[in-house]
Each structure stands twice: as structure tokens, then as C-alpha cells.
Amino acid sequence: MKGKYLYKIRLITAGTVFLLALSGISGIFYPLKVLDFQFLPVVQRVFADFSVTALVILLILAGITFLFGRIYCSVICPFGILQEIFGFVKSLFKKNSAPQQKNFPLKYFITAAVWGVFIGGSSLVIRYFDPYSIFGSAFSGAVLGIALVVIILFAVLLKDRIFCTNFCPVGTILGVISQLSPNKIYMDENCVSCGMCEKNCPSGCINAKDKKVDNETCIKCFKCLSVCPENAMKYGFAPKMPVSFNLKRRQVIIAGVVLAIFGGMAKAGIELKNKISEKIKDVILPPGAGDKEKFLNKCLNCNLCVENCPNKIIKKADKEYGAVYLDYSNGYCDYNCAKCGEVCPSGAIKRLPLKEKQRIRIGMAMINENNCNQCGLCIETCPVHAITKINGKTVLDTSRCIGCGACRNACKFNAIDVYTIKEQRVL
């Protein structure tokens, strides 16, 4: 009965997390920042926008994995939960007979490559493999994100959670940690090798004939515990299963190749970060983003800021600029709002106190005197009082302008435009 209870508790927890993540990514409801606990964004926030909170969260995630195994993949990761939901729908139409999956070394090479570029300073590669980034971009309507989700869900039809077990760079890291976990899935002496656990395992990590469980790829969904007719599947301290550190020749070779790939790609990441073309689109960035080259290398394109911006002025990446940016065509950056920084889980947009955000220059307004009708609407709407009238003429004080676009939005004569600046700074 314990196994069935664990499975039900895990399902309820995962369902709650998924609903919170979905509501947050769609901008409906985001008081509990469940997306702050996504592994890759937390890692980036530790490096890009260091905070003690981010470091503590990262240590908690690593600690949970060490103690309980890859439970993150079945409880905290929204994309992993989405795959489980899709797998359940599939099982309603097709009898589940998931084949055992091999633990391919390819996943270590993929992980070394994408994490190498990431550690080198650029997120341009890992966006296409990180489950959180894929989930966020898809559910915010980004074409690339939708395409990746469709491909991976199609793989679920064929091999269930093969993305999680053999391609996901986050899952691979957590899998390595989980091998050291004292709590594992195992079979006791009551096992009759009926194969029910193996047939129902979405990770394909159970070999019922040999009575073995690959706890590196096991995502701790506890489904095997719930379907075992003999109650022989157990979760806890496995008897006589010490962790072996006797590396075989093949493992040594794989480790050497992984380190070589990681080092090479880390160097490539540094070069990529430093060689972002100056020809990229001139854009105005959200307050706290810094400059366009650095931000392009940090933004994960999860689009959480896009969906949660009250004025809907943050736009998704396009062909000319590969990260989110501001568009004042139909609005402006609210002086009393710092929502984008609050919801950004990766630190690409820094989390700034409202008073500091209000002092950041993100652009520069300019008045076209030929079009100006001297109506004074811009003077009334400028939150920092950078626009005044001198001798009946509307004048902009460039030393005070923060480039929020409020004046541009208020002007009825197209006399004001806001231009990009090289780098944001606090006035």
C-alpha cells in the first residue's frame, strides 16, 4: 500500500506544480514562484545575478536529488509533467508496453556540449535542450518552442520519456547525482519477474528478468510501486547495493571525451559571447537587462516576462534579435512596475527594487520640433519630470530621461520617439 500512496502523493504534487507553472507562464496567476525552482534558471541566476536565495535553492535541488533521486523530473519540472500527461492520454488508446531503454553515452556528450557553451557565458545553445525553456516558449506561443514540444511529444509516442532519460542536459546532471542517492527503487525477494513494472515504467529503466533498476535514468514516478501485484517493488535504502567507483575502461574513455567536449565548448561559449554581432537589431531592453549583446547571451527565451508584462510591451525574440525586447508601438514601460524583473527566474533581467528600477535609463527620448504642437501632454505624463516648457517651447532634459516611452505614448502628433542606448545605467 505504501507504493500506491507514494504514487498518488506524487501525482497530486506534480499536478499542483504543473497548474502553478502553467498559470505563471501564461500570466494568469503568479504569487508562488514555482518557476524559481527550475534547475537551469537557478544555475544561471547564481552566475548572472547572484543572490543567496538562488544559491540556497540550487543547493536544495541538489540535496533533494542526492537524498531522493531524480524526483525533480517527475514533480518539479513542468515539461516532464507535460510528457507524463501526454503519456497517460496515449495509454487510454494504446495498451502500454514501454520497451526497456538503453542508457546511451550520447546524452553525456550532449550535456557536456550544451553546458560547456552555457558555462562559457552563452545560453544560445542550451535554450533548445533545457526543458523549462522549451516549456515556457511553447506555452507562450513561440513557434520554435511549439515545434520542439511537438517533436518531443511525438518521441513520447514511441519511447515514452526518452528525452528525459537520454537527451535532457538537466536530467543527465541530476541522474549522475542520483546514482549516489541512498534511496533507490529496487525489487525484494517477493518479485516473481511478472514484468508489470517494466511494462509500465515510462523511463524504460527496469529489467524485470534480471531484477535490476537503473536508478540513474529512473525519474522516481513510483508507477512501478503502484502496479506491482506482489508489492515487491520498494523505494528506500536498498540492501547490499553499495555505490561502486570501479571504473571500466569504457567509462574512463567516455569520461575523458566528456571532459574534452566540455572544455572545448566552454571555450566556444566564451568566443560566442564575445563575438555577438554588432549588426543585430537595435532594441530597447527591459530595465535590468544591461546591454543587448550580454542580454542576448543570458535570456533563456522562456517568455515569462512577455506573458506577465501588464502593458504587453515586451515582445518575443525574432529573426533580428534573438531575445525578448521592448516595443513601444502600443504602450510604454510603467514607471511603477518592475514585474519583468520579479518574474524572470534566470537573472537575465535583474530583480531590482522598484526605486532602483525607476532610476534605470533604458532608452533616450527625442522631440521632433517640426511635429511638436506644444500641447504639453508629454510634460504631464513624464514620470521623472524630464520634459518642461521654457519660453513656450517643449524641452527635454536628457540628463533625467529614462526612456520609458510614456511621453511617446501620450503624444498625439508623432513628435516624440525613443531611441536605443548602448548600455543601461542607473541615473
Wavefront OBJ file of the C-alpha trace (Angstrom):
o trace
v 0.000 0.000 0.000
v 2.908 2.305 0.676
v 3.812 2.303 -3.021
v 0.288 3.272 -4.079
v 0.227 6.112 -1.557
v 3.606 7.394 -2.767
v 2.360 7.331 -6.350
v -0.835 9.234 -5.501
v 1.004 11.822 -3.400
v 3.489 12.320 -6.222
v 0.666 12.744 -8.755
v -1.140 15.339 -6.633
v 2.081 17.287 -6.029
v 3.080 17.166 -9.688
v -0.394 18.248 -10.791
v -0.325 21.227 -8.430
v 3.123 22.269 -9.645
v 2.044 21.937 -13.277
v -1.036 24.116 -12.795
v 1.002 26.768 -10.990
v 3.661 26.694 -13.711
v 1.067 26.888 -16.468
v -0.755 29.783 -14.814
v 2.530 31.603 -14.222
v 3.846 31.155 -17.749
v 0.515 32.375 -19.160
v 0.399 35.430 -16.884
v -2.797 34.371 -15.102
v -1.546 33.761 -11.572
v 1.973 34.016 -10.224
v 2.188 34.639 -6.466
v 4.008 31.402 -5.682
v 7.143 31.451 -7.801
v 7.330 27.737 -8.544
v 9.320 28.548 -11.698
v 12.107 29.900 -9.491
v 12.828 26.267 -8.647
v 13.658 25.263 -12.220
v 17.187 23.891 -12.285
v 18.811 25.693 -15.227
v 17.370 29.164 -14.471
v 18.560 28.808 -10.877
v 22.062 27.886 -12.056
v 22.120 30.913 -14.348
v 20.822 33.216 -11.629
v 23.672 32.103 -9.381
v 26.153 33.131 -12.079
v 24.359 36.024 -13.812
v 22.548 37.755 -10.973
v 23.984 36.200 -7.829
v 21.821 36.065 -4.763
v 21.998 34.000 -1.627
v 18.421 32.879 -2.275
v 19.335 31.445 -5.687
v 22.316 29.604 -4.236
v 20.189 28.155 -1.433
v 17.563 26.979 -3.952
v 20.263 25.344 -6.076
v 21.668 23.541 -3.053
v 18.152 22.436 -2.078
v 17.542 20.973 -5.552
v 20.902 19.187 -5.496
v 20.211 17.976 -1.951
v 16.757 16.645 -2.864
v 18.273 14.743 -5.782
v 21.058 13.345 -3.611
v 18.635 12.179 -0.932
v 15.672 11.020 -3.012
v 16.893 10.543 -6.597
v 15.566 12.254 -9.738
v 12.261 13.200 -8.168
v 12.730 16.680 -9.662
v 11.922 15.286 -13.115
v 8.536 13.903 -12.084
v 7.426 16.555 -9.576
v 9.080 19.940 -10.246
v 9.847 20.041 -13.993
v 6.688 21.242 -15.829
v 7.846 19.840 -19.158
v 8.456 16.444 -17.577
v 4.946 16.533 -16.118
v 3.544 17.527 -19.525
v 5.166 14.442 -21.050
v 3.616 12.308 -18.323
v 0.174 13.765 -19.070
v 0.647 13.039 -22.762
v 1.830 9.526 -21.934
v -1.305 8.955 -19.858
v -3.532 10.112 -22.726
v -1.624 7.783 -25.034
v -2.240 4.845 -22.675
v -6.003 5.387 -22.957
v -5.826 4.486 -26.634
v -2.901 2.114 -26.684
v -2.012 -0.622 -24.247
v 1.173 0.421 -22.502
v 4.142 -1.802 -23.240
v 7.072 0.567 -22.924
v 10.267 -1.188 -24.031
v 13.377 -1.056 -21.921
v 15.557 1.885 -22.912
v 19.302 1.810 -23.131
v 21.357 4.353 -21.252
v 23.221 5.781 -24.256
v 26.551 7.615 -23.734
v 25.348 10.200 -26.284
v 23.498 12.037 -23.520
v 26.773 12.744 -21.707
v 28.245 14.251 -24.866
v 25.141 16.408 -25.467
v 25.188 17.546 -21.847
v 28.911 18.365 -21.983
v 28.420 20.396 -25.160
v 25.399 22.482 -24.121
v 26.567 23.024 -20.543
v 30.045 23.895 -21.823
v 28.697 26.700 -24.017
v 26.441 27.803 -21.157
v 29.247 27.943 -18.596
v 31.314 29.787 -21.213
v 28.769 32.582 -20.997
v 26.132 31.974 -23.667
v 22.666 30.452 -23.347
v 22.104 30.439 -27.115
v 22.535 26.642 -27.363
v 21.039 25.335 -24.164
v 17.705 27.062 -24.895
v 16.966 24.289 -27.384
v 17.554 21.493 -24.857
v 16.533 22.901 -21.479
v 13.066 21.561 -20.538
v 11.982 24.746 -18.756
v 12.938 26.995 -21.685
v 11.148 24.695 -24.144
v 8.032 24.605 -21.968
v 7.917 28.377 -21.470
v 8.488 29.300 -25.088
v 5.884 26.785 -26.299
v 3.138 27.829 -23.918
v 3.712 31.497 -24.726
v 3.115 30.728 -28.394
v 6.697 30.845 -29.728
v 6.906 28.844 -32.961
v 10.255 27.220 -32.171
v 9.099 26.196 -28.701
v 5.920 24.673 -30.108
v 7.926 22.788 -32.737
v 10.274 21.330 -30.101
v 7.352 20.267 -27.904
v 5.655 18.559 -30.855
v 8.853 16.662 -31.701
v 9.422 15.539 -28.116
v 5.790 14.547 -27.569
v 5.995 12.502 -30.760
v 9.006 10.763 -29.213
v 6.802 10.021 -26.180
v 4.524 8.042 -28.514
v 7.450 5.849 -29.467
v 9.692 5.703 -26.404
v 7.876 7.488 -23.580
v 10.327 9.609 -21.551
v 13.336 9.071 -23.828
v 14.016 12.828 -23.944
v 14.328 12.900 -20.161
v 16.491 9.791 -19.991
v 18.794 10.265 -22.979
v 18.779 13.871 -24.191
v 17.867 16.326 -21.429
v 21.007 18.125 -20.134
v 19.317 18.831 -16.802
v 18.156 15.246 -16.353
v 21.621 13.917 -17.136
v 23.223 16.042 -14.415
v 20.550 15.040 -11.914
v 20.918 11.407 -12.959
v 24.622 11.436 -12.130
v 23.829 12.891 -8.696
v 21.005 10.395 -8.122
v 23.374 7.458 -8.503
v 24.793 8.454 -5.132
v 21.350 8.633 -3.516
v 20.763 6.214 -0.610
v 17.087 5.973 -1.604
v 16.563 3.822 -4.672
v 13.908 1.799 -6.450
v 14.655 -1.912 -6.080
v 12.996 -5.353 -6.019
v 12.862 -7.539 -2.930
v 12.627 -11.316 -2.596
v 8.888 -11.315 -3.380
v 9.500 -10.397 -7.016
v 8.247 -13.079 -9.441
v 9.510 -11.296 -12.589
v 5.972 -10.831 -13.938
v 7.100 -7.793 -15.887
v 4.313 -5.432 -14.807
v 6.811 -2.892 -13.518
v 8.849 -2.988 -16.702
v 5.778 -2.618 -18.949
v 4.547 0.411 -17.018
v 7.879 2.203 -16.487
v 7.864 5.436 -18.589
v 11.636 5.716 -18.307
v 12.295 2.180 -19.514
v 14.779 1.740 -16.691
v 13.559 -1.613 -15.297
v 14.796 -5.053 -16.330
v 12.251 -7.411 -14.758
v 14.019 -10.566 -15.889
v 17.302 -9.649 -14.179
v 15.512 -7.771 -11.391
v 17.522 -4.602 -11.957
v 16.583 -0.922 -11.920
v 18.723 1.784 -13.499
v 18.348 4.460 -10.831
v 20.312 6.950 -12.913
v 17.541 7.188 -15.507
v 14.701 6.442 -13.067
v 12.637 9.611 -12.585
v 11.000 8.348 -9.370
v 7.438 8.459 -10.672
v 6.617 5.487 -8.384
v 4.335 3.949 -11.009
v 6.136 0.617 -10.696
v 5.334 0.564 -6.975
v 1.632 1.128 -7.661
v 1.259 -1.643 -10.278
v 3.338 -4.396 -8.658
v 0.889 -7.215 -7.751
v 3.275 -8.740 -5.221
v 4.273 -5.478 -3.534
v 7.848 -6.413 -4.402
v 8.901 -3.026 -5.754
v 10.407 -0.926 -2.987
v 11.699 2.590 -2.569
v 14.213 3.335 0.125
v 17.556 2.069 1.353
v 18.364 -0.761 -0.995
v 20.065 -3.741 0.694
v 23.506 -4.756 -0.489
v 23.700 -2.121 -3.219
v 26.839 -0.130 -2.456
v 27.926 2.528 -4.908
v 30.850 1.243 -6.926
v 33.642 3.555 -8.027
v 35.499 0.891 -10.049
v 35.508 2.498 -13.465
v 35.698 0.281 -16.506
v 37.843 1.170 -19.493
v 34.763 2.227 -21.485
v 33.648 4.547 -18.694
v 37.102 6.115 -18.450
v 37.092 6.779 -22.202
v 33.595 8.288 -22.038
v 34.602 10.488 -19.098
v 37.672 11.668 -20.991
v 35.633 12.518 -24.093
v 33.040 14.325 -21.967
v 35.705 16.465 -20.313
v 37.293 17.255 -23.677
v 33.932 18.254 -25.168
v 33.054 20.332 -22.128
v 36.384 22.196 -22.227
v 36.172 22.811 -25.956
v 32.593 24.010 -25.837
v 33.250 26.225 -22.814
v 35.937 27.950 -24.872
v 33.482 28.157 -27.773
v 30.921 29.677 -25.415
v 33.361 32.401 -24.399
v 34.127 33.161 -28.049
v 30.434 33.132 -28.938
v 29.682 35.512 -26.094
v 32.407 37.884 -27.227
v 31.558 37.722 -30.923
v 27.880 38.580 -30.860
v 27.478 40.690 -33.980
v 27.121 44.414 -33.666
v 24.753 44.225 -36.629
v 21.952 42.773 -34.525
v 18.797 44.818 -34.270
v 18.938 47.942 -32.110
v 16.453 47.270 -29.360
v 15.265 48.714 -26.076
v 15.587 46.114 -23.332
v 13.612 45.606 -20.113
v 15.052 47.518 -17.142
v 17.801 45.466 -15.535
v 18.811 43.667 -18.747
v 22.100 45.545 -19.251
v 23.193 45.744 -22.884
v 21.866 43.899 -25.920
v 24.911 41.651 -26.500
v 25.124 40.417 -22.913
v 21.383 40.045 -22.595
v 21.190 38.012 -25.797
v 23.634 35.572 -24.211
v 21.677 35.314 -20.945
v 17.989 35.311 -21.874
v 16.507 31.796 -21.953
v 13.501 32.919 -24.015
v 11.076 31.336 -21.565
v 8.829 34.373 -22.226
v 7.614 34.538 -18.637
v 8.219 38.309 -18.727
v 6.314 38.583 -22.014
v 3.212 36.961 -20.582
v 3.347 38.814 -17.255
v 4.031 42.353 -18.528
v 0.923 44.419 -17.605
v 1.320 46.763 -20.583
v 2.250 43.941 -23.008
v 5.218 45.840 -24.423
v 7.757 43.003 -24.030
v 7.998 41.118 -27.297
v 9.317 37.649 -28.093
v 12.573 37.006 -29.884
v 12.535 37.404 -33.661
v 14.911 36.887 -36.563
v 16.673 40.195 -35.964
v 17.104 39.892 -32.199
v 17.195 36.522 -30.500
v 15.895 37.559 -27.070
v 12.933 39.473 -25.663
v 12.851 43.252 -26.064
v 10.565 46.263 -25.596
v 8.246 47.621 -28.278
v 6.608 50.989 -27.595
v 4.258 50.818 -30.586
v 1.210 50.315 -28.394
v 2.363 51.156 -24.904
v 5.173 52.167 -22.575
v 7.183 50.897 -19.608
v 5.165 51.676 -16.493
v 7.237 53.737 -14.044
v 5.638 51.973 -11.072
v 6.080 48.432 -12.386
v 9.037 46.065 -12.030
v 7.171 42.881 -12.936
v 9.600 41.638 -15.588
v 12.475 41.515 -13.115
v 10.281 39.946 -10.458
v 9.216 37.020 -12.634
v 12.476 36.378 -14.512
v 13.792 33.149 -12.950
v 17.209 33.209 -14.610
v 18.577 36.622 -13.630
v 18.790 37.764 -17.250
v 16.558 40.631 -16.120
v 17.853 41.598 -12.703
v 15.495 41.706 -9.767
v 15.636 45.306 -8.722
v 13.796 47.209 -6.009
v 11.190 49.471 -7.598
v 13.064 52.630 -6.569
v 16.226 51.418 -8.319
v 14.306 50.292 -11.383
v 12.799 53.780 -11.637
v 16.280 55.258 -11.960
v 17.497 52.996 -14.777
v 17.857 54.568 -18.195
v 16.699 52.049 -20.798
v 16.457 54.429 -23.753
v 16.538 58.082 -24.722
v 13.595 60.173 -25.907
v 13.945 62.841 -28.586
v 11.466 65.552 -29.577
v 10.930 66.430 -33.224
v 10.345 70.168 -33.063
v 8.807 70.238 -36.520
v 5.960 67.942 -35.419
v 5.542 69.229 -31.860
v 2.272 71.093 -31.263
v 3.300 72.319 -27.790
v 0.211 70.661 -26.293
v 2.041 69.700 -23.090
v 0.714 66.126 -22.852
v 4.249 64.772 -22.656
v 5.038 67.121 -19.769
v 2.064 65.812 -17.815
v 2.903 62.143 -18.368
v 6.693 62.149 -17.881
v 7.206 60.346 -14.525
v 10.661 61.828 -13.906
v 9.801 65.395 -14.970
v 12.391 65.362 -17.717
v 10.183 67.441 -20.036
v 9.375 71.081 -19.320
v 8.418 74.256 -21.162
v 10.915 77.046 -21.476
v 9.780 80.256 -23.159
v 6.760 78.408 -24.561
v 8.883 75.660 -26.088
v 8.815 72.000 -25.037
v 12.298 70.988 -23.890
v 13.690 67.580 -22.904
v 16.301 67.325 -20.143
v 18.412 64.403 -21.371
v 20.140 64.060 -18.011
v 16.842 62.960 -16.428
v 15.186 60.950 -19.216
v 14.940 57.191 -18.510
v 13.467 56.248 -21.884
v 10.264 54.693 -20.525
v 8.218 55.797 -23.527
v 5.381 57.402 -21.542
v 5.827 60.682 -23.422
v 5.847 58.931 -26.779
v 2.670 57.079 -25.885
v 0.933 60.325 -24.855
v 1.994 62.380 -27.884
v -0.769 62.687 -30.485
v 1.417 64.253 -33.158
v 4.209 61.683 -33.560
v 6.650 64.283 -32.327
v 8.497 62.036 -29.878
v 10.479 58.873 -30.412
v 12.587 56.778 -28.048
v 15.967 55.522 -29.215
v 18.174 52.713 -28.008
v 21.250 53.246 -25.879
v 24.416 51.179 -25.780
v 24.081 50.099 -22.172
v 21.581 50.682 -19.406
v 22.758 52.630 -16.381
v 21.363 53.959 -13.136
v 20.897 57.724 -13.097
l 1 2 3 4 5 6 7 8 9 10 11 12 13 14 15 16 17 18 19 20 21 22 23 24 25 26 27 28 29 30 31 32 33 34 35 36 37 38 39 40 41 42 43 44 45 46 47 48 49 50 51 52 53 54 55 56 57 58 59 60 61 62 63 64 65 66 67 68 69 70 71 72 73 74 75 76 77 78 79 80 81 82 83 84 85 86 87 88 89 90 91 92 93 94 95 96 97 98 99 100 101 102 103 104 105 106 107 108 109 110 111 112 113 114 115 116 117 118 119 120 121 122 123 124 125 126 127 128 129 130 131 132 133 134 135 136 137 138 139 140 141 142 143 144 145 146 147 148 149 150 151 152 153 154 155 156 157 158 159 160 161 162 163 164 165 166 167 168 169 170 171 172 173 174 175 176 177 178 179 180 181 182 183 184 185 186 187 188 189 190 191 192 193 194 195 196 197 198 199 200 201 202 203 204 205 206 207 208 209 210 211 212 213 214 215 216 217 218 219 220 221 222 223 224 225 226 227 228 229 230 231 232 233 234 235 236 237 238 239 240 241 242 243 244 245 246 247 248 249 250 251 252 253 254 255 256 257 258 259 260 261 262 263 264 265 266 267 268 269 270 271 272 273 274 275 276 277 278 279 280 281 282 283 284 285 286 287 288 289 290 291 292 293 294 295 296 297 298 299 300 301 302 303 304 305 306 307 308 309 310 311 312 313 314 315 316 317 318 319 320 321 322 323 324 325 326 327 328 329 330 331 332 333 334 335 336 337 338 339 340 341 342 343 344 345 346 347 348 349 350 351 352 353 354 355 356 357 358 359 360 361 362 363 364 365 366 367 368 369 370 371 372 373 374 375 376 377 378 379 380 381 382 383 384 385 386 387 388 389 390 391 392 393 394 395 396 397 398 399 400 401 402 403 404 405 406 407 408 409 410 411 412 413 414 415 416 417 418 419 420 421 422 423 424 425 426 427
